[in-house]
Amino acid sequence: IRELTKLIAAKEAQRKKAIRQAYREDYFHNRPTWDIDTDGQEEEEYTEPAIDLHIPERAQLAQILCSQPDNLSSGELLELRIQAAELMVVLCGKRETVKRNRIRRRAQANANVAVEESLGPDPFPLLLDRKQCPRCIGDETLSHGERTFKYSRPAVMYDHFDRKHGQQLGGVKQMSCNHPKCRGKAV
């Protein structure tokens, strides 16, 4: 068995070496031809990647920093700098939390874009799902996805609530609603 294993390993090494050598010969034989072929073609124009950000302040800051017209006066440029500094201060007040379910989010990336575009007039419904945290939905330092996140089961949401918000609510005599629609109404 050892001899067969050694023989198999040797044959695999020979095969890999032959493939590598054939690829190198093909590459160096055809490379000058590829260069000549590309010389006659026009270069593709650079297209800027689309900026897709969930936090509106970050999107505004990216817009200010990435696309500045050349014909700005010194006063307009000063206004842009002031606005950028104010947006940076607002962004410092926000926090970025741990991404949940990275693998699942990658698979559903196209579905999430369609959902965020169709948010419409009511991004935070007053009636929450049992698996949504009632305190996180009112936390403006979180992104929209984190504020409206649905846990897998109500028990998991209760555990999150106890861990993250239980200490804050320990000595509170009267509970107030943290929902964005209820804040102004003193509910």
Buried (B, 14 or more C-beta within 10 A) or exposed (E): EEEEEEEEEEEEEEEEEEEEEEEEEEEEEEEEEEEEEEEEEEEEEEEEEEEEEEBEBBBBBEBBEEEEEEEEEEEEEEEBEEEBEEBEEBBEEBEEEEEEEEEEEEEEEEEEEEEEEEEEEEEBEEEBEEBBBBBBBBBEEBBBBBBBBEBEEEEEBBEBBEEEBEEEEEEEEEEEBBBBBBEEEEE
